[in-house]
Amino acid sequence: MPKEMREYENQEMESNESPVPQEDEEHTVEGIQKEQASAMEEPADPAIPPQTSARRSRATQTAARRSSVVAIGAQLQAETEAEKNQNALLDLVESMKSRRVLSGTIQGVERPENSPSRSMAVLYHGDFKVIIPAEEMVDPPEDLHGLPKSEVLFSMVNRRMGAEVDYVVKGVDQESGLAAASRLEAMAIKRREYYTGAGRDGNNLLYEGVCAEGRVVSVLRGGIFVELFGVETYIPLRELNYQRMLDATGAYQPGQRVVVKLLEIHRADRDHIRVAASVKQASANPYEKALRRYSVGNRYVGTVSMVDTTGVFVGLDGGVDYLCSYPPRGRPPRGARVTVRILGINHETNRIWGVITHASMPH
């Protein structure tokens, strides 16, 4: 397994609870339903507390506004901002009560003023600000390389800025518009459903050889981290494209979705499932088609994709690279358009090689 995968081979992270708003009756589904039902009853009795009476009044006004709108169809489909906020609250409360998994995009990373060593991911659900403590966002690597754990977690969360993640709500404070959540708990739910759970045929939903949609959560020069239904896996450059790549950051970014082929699944430890996957193997190998398109001895136009100590790699139409020796007049830079003559094709290894006969330098 690649060195970068070590951070996903660790033991279960120690529980590190962070303060979250406490559950209150007015934040529960039952409390909200009572509040809505009371709006349809008669005006408040003088003995009812003013706060309850005010809530009933607001609910009654909302119902009156909707009834005064002329709808296109039998029912009004458009939502007011107040109704959107109410639905967002119900989503959060339902997640807290039933562990329903919600999804969102990491919009920022914050450090509390009273505890600067801690960090948290920030996303939004409607007008609610959802915070995920770093300890509930990612699993730390086994080897911290002598760095403080808090700094390692902060760096890992930062690299996931813009990523789409799942989470389960742990607490909601309606007055402040804040919610606390856990990504790790949501990932555990997804793993149980897709890796250890069974479909109608009695087999696991994910298995070796199947193609699946994944989320790009972090990008490095040498590859990308993809979340596959609760499991993060590292995919190196060589498994991203059939053509040679030097830097994954030019082609991928957190938040993207990619189709991958699952090459290996290790389920021995259900709490630490490991997956090996490939982006390029999820699509047809372009070299098989290219071998029929090109022939030895003829000339073709291509673009220099990479230059290293081995030689000059030229990309041809169809998504294939082939190796050329350095031309006598000097090596062309990346991006140069060149004419090449094919000297050989190996049908077993899908390799093509030749010589550059002409080069047009990029401006």
N, C-alpha and C positions, 0 to 999 in steps of 0.2 A: 504493500500500500504506500502511496506517496507520503513524504514527510509531513505535508500539511494536514493529512488526515488524522495525525495524532491527537489533535484537539477534540476529535469526536470519538476517541477510544477510551475516554476516561470513565471513572466510576461515577455513579449518580451524584450530582451536586448536592452539597449539604444544604439543609433547609435554612434559609435566611429571610425570615419574614420581615417585611417592611410595613410601616404603619399605613393602614388604609382606612378610609372612612367606614364607620360602623354602619351596619344594616339598621334601618329604621322602618317603622310601619308604613310611613308615608312613601317610602321608596320601594315597597313590595308591590307585586302585581295585584295582590288582593286589595291593598290600600288604594291603588290607583283605580281599580274597578269600582270600589265603594264610592270613591270621589266622583266618578263619572255617573254612577247610578243616582247619587243624591241630587245631581243637577236636574234630574227629570222629576223630582218630587216637588212638593209645595214649598213656598218660601220658608226661610229659616225661622225657627222658633226663637223668641228672645233669649231663651235659656241656653241656646247653642252658642259656643264660643265664637267671637267675631272672626277669627282666622278661618274656621271651618265655613262660616257663612260666606266669607269672601271667595274662598275656593269654589263653592257652589255657584256663586254669582258669575265667576269667570267661565265656568263650564257651561252655564246657561247661555251666556253671551256668545260663546263659540258656536253652540248648536243653533242659535238664532241667526248668526251670520251665514252659516252653511245653508240653512233653509231659505235664506233670502237670495241665494245665488241661483241664476237660471243655468241649469246643466245642459250639456250637449245631448247626453243620453239619459237613461233612466236614473243614473246616480252621478253625483259630482265626482270626477276623477282627480282633479287638481287639488293639491294640498296647500294649506296656508303654512306660514312659517311656524306658527304655534303648533299645528298638527304634526309637522315634520319633527319638531323638537320633542313632542310627546311620544312619537313613534321611536325616536332614537332612545329616549329614556326607557321605554318598554323593552327594546332590544337589550339594553344593558342589564336591566333587572332580570329579564329572562335568562340571560347568560349566567348571571350570578346565582340564580335559583336552580337552574337545570343543567348548568355546565354546557350550554349551547356555545359552539365555537363561532366567533365572529372574525372578520378579516379587515385589515386596514393597511395603510402605507405609513412607514416610519417617516415623520416629517421633521424630526429634530432630536437632539440629544441634550439633556440638561443636567446640571449639577446643582443640588440644593445649596443655598448660601450657608445654612446652618450645618451642612455636612458635605463639604466640597470633595471629600474622597469618594463619595458615592455618585453614581450616575444612573440615568433612566432614559429610556426611549419614550418619545412623545408622538402620539397620533391622535386623530380626531374622529369622533363618531357623531355626526350632526354638529351641534354646538358644544358637545361635551369633550373635554380634554381627557384623553386616556393616557395614563402613565404606566410604563412597564419597567420596574426596577431591573438593572443590569443582571442581578442574580436570578431573575425570572425570565430573562430574555435569551441568554446564551449559556452554554456549558463551558467553563474555563478549561484550557488545556491542562494536561497532566504536568508538563514541564513549563514553568513560568519564566525560565531563563533568568532567575534572580530578580525579577520585577515584582512590585506589589500586585497582589491579585486585583485590587481595585483599578489599577492602571491598565492591566491586561483586559479586564472586562470593558472598560471605557473605550479602548482601542477597537475591540471586537464589535461593540455596538455602533461605533462611528462608521465602521466599514459597511454596516448594513443600512445606512441612511438611504432612504428612497425605496427600500425593499418592501414587498408585500408580505405580511405575516399574519398568522392566525393568533388568536388570544381568547382567554376565558376571563371574564370579569370577576374580581374578588371583592369589590366594594364600590359603592356609588354614593356621592354626596350631591344631591340635587341642587341645593342652595348655591354651592360654589361652582357647580358645573364640572366636577372632577370625578374620575373613575380610576381605580387601580386594577391592573390585570396581570395575567401570567401567560407568557408565550410557551414556556416549557410544558405547562399543563395541557395546553391545546395540542402541542406536538405529540404528547403521550397519547391523547385521545385518538389522533389521526393514525399513529402507529398501530394501536390496537385494532382499529377498524380495517386498515389496508394491508398490514403485514401479518397479523396473527388471526384476524377475523376471516370468516369464510363466506363466499358468495352462495348463490342458490345451488350451484353444482357441488358445493362442499369444499372447494379449493380456495386458496388464498387469492385475494383480489389482485395482488402484485406478485409476479414470479419472474424468474430469469428468462430473458428473451422478449418480454413484453415491452412495448413502447408506452411511455407515460408523459404527461405534461408536468414540468417542474418550474419552480420560481427561482430566478437568479437573485441571490440575497447578498452576494459580495463578489467583487471582481479584483483580481490581482493581475500583474503582468503575465505571470506564468499559467493562469487558469482561472476558473470560476467556481464559486460555491453555489450549489443548487439545493434547494429544499424539495424533497420528494415525499410528500405526505407524512411530515413529522420527522424526517431524517435528512440531515444536511450531509452532502457528499461533495468532494472536490473532484473537478474534471479538469485535467491538465490540457495544455495547448494541443498536444498530439491527438486528443480525442474530441476536439472542437470542430475541426475542418479537415477535409482531405487535402486541401492546399496548405502550404506551410504558413504558420503565423508566428510573429515575433512578440506581439503584445495583445493580450485579450481585452485590454481596456478600450481599444479602438473599435471593437465590435460588440461588446456587451456592457451592460450597466445594471445595477440593482433595480428591480421592479419589472424586468423583462420576464417573459415566459418562454420556455423552450421545450421542444419535444426531445426526449432522450430514450435510449434503449438501455434497459436494465441488464447489465452483464453478470453481476453476482449479487446475491443477497445472503447475508449471514444472520440467521435468526436464533442462534444458540442462546444468546442472552437477550431476552425480550425487552429489557430496559436499555440495551445498547445495540440496537440493530445497525448493521453496517451495509452500505450499498456501494457498488461500483457501477458507474453509468457512462454512456458515451453519447455525445450530441451527433457526431458525424455518422455513427453506425445506425442512427435512426432513419437515415435517408440512403438512397441507392448510391453505390460506389461509382463516381463519375469516370473512373479509370477504365472500367469495363466497357463503357460506351466509347470512350476516347480511343481505346486501342483499335476500334473498328473505324474511327474517323480519320486517323493519321496513319501514314505509311512511311517506311524507311526510305531515305534518299531524297525526299521532297522537302520543300521549304514552307514555313508557316510563320505568321506574325504572332507575337506574344508580348507580355509585359513582365519586366524583372520584378519578382516578388521578394527575393532575398539574396544577399551576397554574404558568403562566409568562407572559411578556409577550404571547404570542400569544392566550391565553385560558384557558379551563378545559376540560381533557380529561376526559371521563366514560367509564368503562368499562361496557359493556352485557354482559348474559349472552350467551355465545357467543364471548367473547374478542376483542371489538372496542372501539376507542376512537373517540369522535367529539368534534369541537371545538364548544364553546359560547362565546359572548361573556360578559363579566362581567355578572352579574345586577345590577339596580338597587340591591338591598339589601346589596351587598358580595359579594366572592368567597368561596366556601366553601372550607374546608381539605381537604387530602387525606384520604380516608376517609369524607367526608360522603356520605350517601345523598341523592340528588336525583331530582326528576322533570323530565324534559326533553320538549320538543316538537321533533320532527325537521322541519327546514325544507328540507333538500335532500340528495340522494344522487347522487354522481357514479359511475356504473358503470364508467367507464374507469380512474379513479385509485383506486377503492375507498375514497372518502372520504364521510363522513357528517357533517353539521353541524346545529346547532339552537340552542335557547335553554333556559335553566333556568327552570322555572316554580315550583318549590318545592324547598327544601333543609332537611334535618334534620341539625343539627350533631351530630357525635360527642361523647359524654360524656368 
